[in-house]
Amino acid sequence: MTEEEQILPPESLTNEAIAERLTGNTMKSIERGIIKKRNLVYLELNGCSGNIISLLNGQNPDFEYTLNSLANLRYSNSLMAAEGEQAIEKLMEALDEDFILAIEGAVALKNNGLYNVIGSWKGEPLTGLKAAKMFGEKASHILAVGACATHGGVSAAKPNPSESVGLQQVLPDKDIIMLPGCPVHPDWFLGTLAHLILYGEPETDNLGRPLMFYSTLIHDRCPRRPFFDRGIFAEKLSDKTCLFKLGCRGPVTRVDCPTRQWNGHVNWPIGNDTPCIGCAQFGFPDAMAPFVSYDTTRVVDDE
């Protein structure tokens, strides 16, 4: 079998293996000169930087090594050595290039964006709002990374004093690949980025989420599903049965946490006796609250 034959099409991969295989195949193609690295601009807007922290904890594939092998990181305020206006100069230089744009954090609209300033340019504050519009209009592809970027998330939770919104509201005419999660899993980001570079845009659902990660309800893959089917429900958080009546949002949340798992693929909330809080579903957190309840049969869905 030749090396070319070993690079399988994305539809042939399982959800569990897809991120590792996609990144590996993309790096092989770059090393052999079949494709070139793409420029990547990574902006952090109004949020907690939880997504970049999650990404840095990625394993198999390792985030830093894999990202540097896939892309030329032109700007990331958390990862680049430059700071101040020198960093913003690097950011502005990317406008003259072809680049993929990744944004985490919501876009603050209050006072024309002044509730979120990411730097200074030519003596003027560079707001997240201005940067999102400026770079969003020029980017070849846009990734909304995490709940705040996809729909506002925690940054837009009531009472929302910064008037934060998701990225789509300030770039209504752009196709945006949505990667909801609070935070996003490293595999979801790296796998999507690798797919973009190697194959182009991945297949998405009607909300812009890549089907390779967001196609199946947590409830349908949950190892505690047999307890749900038999009507055996947990009464307290330490119980090993179905957590639905304690507020678990697995029945309405589409993502692959049960099989992918977190922190080096070793565990996930339900595996640690904690209900899913629906952080990868549109409407989080307000639509998913309260996260723990002792009297719940309500179902929230976005479809």
SULLINZI-V789721 format. One record per pair of residues at least 12 apart in sequence whose C-alpha atoms are under 6 Angstrom apart, sorted by the first residue. I is the first residue (numbers start at 0). GAP is how many residues later the second one is. D is the distance in Angstrom with one decimal. If there is no record, write none. Layout:
i: [I I]
gap: [GAP GAP]
d: [D D]
This chain:
i: [6 15 18 18 19 21 21 22 25 36 36 37 38 38 38 39 39 39 39 39 39 40 40 40 41 41 41 41 42 43 43 43 44 44 44 45 45 45 46 49 50 50 54 57 58 74 98 99 99 99 100 100 101 101 102 102 103 103 103 104 104 105 105 105 105 105 105 106 106 106 107 107 107 108 108 109 109 112 112 113 114 115 141 142 142 143 143 144 145 145 145 145 145 145 146 146 146 148 148 149 149 149 150 151 151 152 176 177 177 179 180 180 181 212 212 213 213 214 215 215 216 216 217 217 217 218 218 221 223 226 226 227 236 237 242 244 245 245 245 246 246 246 247 247 248 248 248 249 251 252 252 276]
gap: [18 244 168 172 41 169 172 171 172 33 34 33 32 33 60 32 33 34 59 60 61 33 34 60 33 34 60 61 60 59 60 61 60 61 83 59 60 70 58 133 132 133 131 128 205 16 40 39 40 41 38 41 40 41 41 42 41 42 45 43 44 42 43 46 58 59 60 22 57 58 54 55 56 54 55 52 53 14 16 13 47 12 34 33 34 34 35 34 33 34 35 36 37 38 33 34 35 17 18 16 28 30 15 13 14 131 31 30 31 100 98 99 97 42 43 40 41 39 38 39 36 37 32 35 36 31 32 36 18 14 15 14 36 35 32 51 46 47 48 45 46 49 27 28 27 28 29 26 49 25 28 14]
d: [5.8 5.6 5.4 4.2 5.7 6.0 5.9 5.3 5.7 5.6 4.9 4.9 5.5 4.6 4.6 5.9 4.9 5.7 5.4 4.9 6.0 5.4 5.0 5.0 5.8 5.0 4.8 5.8 4.8 5.9 5.0 5.8 4.5 5.9 5.5 4.6 4.9 5.9 4.5 5.8 4.9 5.7 4.6 5.2 5.4 5.5 5.6 5.5 5.6 5.0 5.8 4.8 5.8 4.6 5.3 5.7 4.7 6.0 5.2 4.8 4.8 4.5 4.6 5.1 5.8 5.6 5.3 5.7 5.2 5.3 5.5 5.6 4.1 5.3 5.8 5.2 5.3 5.6 5.3 6.0 6.0 5.7 5.1 5.9 4.9 5.1 5.8 5.1 5.6 4.5 4.7 5.7 5.6 5.0 4.6 5.0 5.6 4.9 5.4 5.1 5.8 5.9 4.0 4.5 4.3 5.7 5.2 5.2 4.8 4.8 5.1 3.8 5.2 5.8 5.9 5.1 4.2 5.9 5.1 6.0 5.4 4.2 4.8 5.9 5.9 4.8 4.6 5.8 5.5 5.9 5.4 5.5 5.7 5.7 5.8 5.4 5.5 4.8 5.1 4.9 4.9 6.0 4.4 4.9 5.2 5.5 5.2 5.7 5.5 5.6 5.5 5.4]
